[in-house]
Amino acid sequence: MRRWRARGLLALAAWLALAAPAAAQQVVAADYRQLMVQLGERADFERLPPRREPGFNLDAPYRERGLWIGERFAGQQAVAEGPRERLSGTPAAPLRLRTGSQRRNLSVAFHRGFGSNALFPLGADGFPRLTARGEGAVALLFDSGQRAVGVRVHSGYPSPLGNRTGTGRVIFTFYDRAGRALGRLEAKLHEGINEFGFRTAGSAPDIAGITIENTDPGGIAIDDIIYSLPLLLG
């Protein structure tokens, strides 16, 4: 318990140091472990059988209940910077998902760090090259607006040459259904599993989509996206 509390305090310090000014943010950091109790849905990529890296190449959007996953939103472009890709441009209204070009979108593979399947955003070098693993961008599009969401990110894999080169940062940008930015939060990654939670500042279900980018030298993997589904009234 003390270890998790200390890790949470370190994560909070990272958010306070790197987040944009609070007045500009309509999304704020929250505790992932608390959100696990409150949110009822989780995308864990276990619908696919476990397969060692490079795993399964996904050239089409990936579907979970209440959630579509791709590379970016309509109106955005993926720009190569070496093996890594970053997003540029502004999402068009209404928010719509777009995938990357063939073999430069997403993959799912068994991940040793998580001990389960995980999602890899693919960079410019493309599937199945190790230099593409975790170097791209991910876009999440929710069927219904979210008040709170969370995600786990693994960082600190050895580089494709086998040496460790340290960790980078992860950047989350949040959008409403019209493609307007609700906020941008950035954090320093530590080696291993990082847990991130978010809430809208006014508790309104405004989060329709999220993009995730990173500067990690070895690339990132994503697992256990938590969110909610609308209540069905009978």
C-alpha positions in Angstrom: 0.0 0.0 0.0 2.8 2.4 0.9 4.5 1.7 -2.4 1.3 2.5 -4.4 0.8 5.7 -2.4 4.3 6.8 -3.0 4.0 6.1 -6.7 0.7 8.1 -6.8 2.4 11.1 -5.1 5.3 11.0 -7.6 2.8 10.9 -10.5 0.9 13.8 -9.0 4.1 15.8 -8.8 4.8 15.1 -12.4 1.4 16.4 -13.4 1.8 19.6 -11.4 5.1 20.2 -13.0 4.2 19.6 -16.6 0.5 20.3 -17.0 -0.7 23.5 -18.7 -2.0 26.3 -16.5 -5.0 25.1 -14.5 -7.2 27.9 -15.9 -6.8 26.6 -19.4 -7.7 23.0 -18.5 -11.2 21.5 -18.5 -9.7 18.1 -17.7 -7.6 17.4 -14.6 -5.5 14.5 -13.3 -7.3 11.9 -11.1 -6.3 8.8 -9.2 -6.4 5.7 -11.5 -7.0 3.3 -8.7 -10.0 5.2 -7.5 -11.4 5.4 -11.0 -11.1 1.6 -11.3 -13.7 1.3 -8.6 -16.0 4.0 -10.1 -15.9 3.1 -13.8 -17.5 0.0 -15.1 -15.8 -0.7 -18.4 -12.3 -1.7 -19.4 -10.5 -2.3 -22.7 -7.8 -4.8 -22.1 -7.3 -6.3 -25.6 -7.8 -9.9 -24.4 -10.3 -10.6 -27.2 -7.3 -11.5 -29.3 -5.3 -14.6 -28.5 -1.9 -14.0 -26.9 0.8 -13.7 -29.5 4.5 -12.7 -29.0 5.7 -9.5 -30.5 5.3 -8.2 -33.1 1.8 -9.7 -32.6 -1.2 -8.8 -34.7 -1.0 -5.9 -37.2 -4.2 -3.9 -37.2 -4.9 -1.8 -40.3 -8.5 -1.2 -39.4 -9.9 0.5 -36.2 -10.0 -1.7 -33.1 -13.4 -2.0 -31.4 -14.2 -2.5 -27.8 -17.6 -2.1 -26.2 -18.4 1.7 -26.3 -15.0 2.6 -27.8 -13.2 2.8 -31.1 -9.4 3.0 -31.3 -7.3 4.3 -34.2 -4.4 6.5 -34.9 -5.9 10.0 -35.1 -9.0 12.1 -35.8 -10.2 13.4 -39.1 -8.5 16.8 -39.7 -5.2 15.6 -38.1 -2.1 14.2 -39.8 0.6 11.9 -38.6 4.0 13.5 -39.2 7.1 11.3 -39.1 10.1 12.5 -37.0 12.6 9.7 -37.5 10.9 6.5 -36.4 8.4 8.4 -34.2 5.2 9.9 -35.4 3.5 13.0 -33.9 0.1 14.5 -34.7 -0.5 17.9 -36.3 -3.7 19.7 -37.3 -7.0 20.2 -35.6 -9.8 17.6 -35.5 -12.8 18.3 -37.7 -16.4 18.5 -36.4 -17.9 16.1 -35.5 -15.1 14.1 -34.1 -14.4 11.1 -36.3 -11.7 8.4 -36.1 -9.0 7.8 -38.7 -6.5 5.0 -39.0 -2.9 5.2 -40.1 -1.6 3.9 -43.4 -1.0 0.2 -43.9 1.4 -1.3 -41.3 1.7 2.1 -39.6 -1.4 2.0 -37.5 -1.6 -0.3 -34.4 -0.7 -3.7 -33.2 -1.7 -5.9 -30.3 0.8 -8.4 -28.8 1.5 -10.2 -25.5 3.5 -7.7 -23.4 6.0 -9.1 -20.8 5.7 -6.0 -18.6 1.9 -6.1 -18.3 1.8 -9.9 -18.4 -1.1 -9.7 -20.8 -2.1 -8.4 -24.3 -1.3 -4.7 -24.9 -1.7 -2.1 -27.6 1.3 -0.7 -29.5 1.0 2.5 -31.6 3.1 1.9 -34.6 5.6 4.5 -35.8 6.9 5.4 -39.3 9.1 2.3 -39.8 5.9 0.1 -39.9 5.0 -3.4 -38.8 6.7 -5.7 -37.9 9.9 -3.7 -37.3 10.9 -3.2 -33.7 11.8 0.4 -34.4 8.1 1.0 -35.1 6.9 -0.6 -31.8 5.2 2.0 -29.6 6.5 5.0 -31.5 3.2 6.2 -33.0 0.0 7.9 -31.8 -3.3 6.5 -30.6 -6.8 8.1 -30.8 -9.7 6.9 -28.6 -13.2 7.7 -29.6 -16.0 7.0 -27.1 -19.5 6.2 -28.1 -20.8 8.4 -25.2 -19.3 11.4 -23.4 -17.1 10.6 -20.4 -16.7 12.3 -17.1 -13.6 10.3 -16.2 -11.2 7.9 -17.9 -8.0 6.1 -17.1 -5.2 4.3 -18.9 -2.0 2.3 -18.1 1.1 3.0 -20.1 4.3 0.9 -20.0 7.6 2.6 -20.6 11.3 1.8 -20.4 11.6 -1.1 -22.9 15.1 -1.6 -24.2 15.8 0.1 -27.5 15.8 -2.0 -30.7 19.5 -2.4 -30.3 19.1 -3.9 -26.8 20.3 -1.0 -24.7 18.3 1.1 -22.3 18.0 4.8 -23.2 15.9 6.2 -20.4 12.2 7.2 -20.5 10.4 10.0 -22.2 7.0 11.7 -21.8 3.4 10.9 -22.6 1.0 13.6 -23.9 -2.7 13.3 -23.6 -5.0 15.7 -25.5 -8.8 15.7 -24.8 -11.6 16.7 -27.2 -15.3 17.2 -27.1 -17.7 15.8 -29.7 -17.2 19.0 -31.9 -13.4 18.5 -32.0 -12.7 21.3 -29.5 -9.7 20.8 -27.3 -10.7 20.4 -23.6 -7.1 20.3 -22.3 -3.7 18.8 -22.7 -1.8 17.0 -20.0 1.8 15.8 -20.2 3.8 13.7 -17.7 7.3 12.2 -17.4 7.2 8.4 -17.6 9.0 6.2 -15.2 10.3 2.7 -16.1 7.6 0.1 -16.0 3.8 0.6 -15.6 2.5 4.1 -15.3 -1.1 4.7 -14.3 -3.0 7.8 -15.4 -6.5 9.0 -14.5 -8.5 12.0 -15.6 -11.7 13.8 -14.8 -13.5 16.8 -16.3 -13.1 19.8 -14.1 -16.8 20.4 -13.8 -17.9 16.7 -13.8 -19.7 17.0 -17.1 -19.5 14.1 -19.6 -17.6 16.2 -22.2 -14.7 13.9 -23.1 -15.6 12.4 -26.5 -12.0 11.6 -27.6 -8.4 11.4 -26.5 -5.1 11.3 -28.4 -2.0 9.8 -26.8 1.5 10.7 -28.1 4.9 10.0 -26.6 8.6 10.7 -26.7 9.8 7.5 -25.1 13.0 6.2 -26.7 11.9 2.5 -26.6 8.2 3.2 -27.4 5.2 2.7 -25.2 2.5 0.0 -24.8 -1.1 0.8 -23.6 -3.4 -1.4 -21.6 -6.5 -1.3 -19.3 -8.3 1.7 -20.6 -11.1 2.4 -18.1 -14.3 4.3 -18.9 -18.0 4.1 -18.5 -21.0 3.1 -20.6 -24.4 4.9 -20.5 -26.9 3.4 -18.1 -29.7 1.5 -19.9 -33.1 2.5 -18.6 -35.6 -0.4 -18.8 
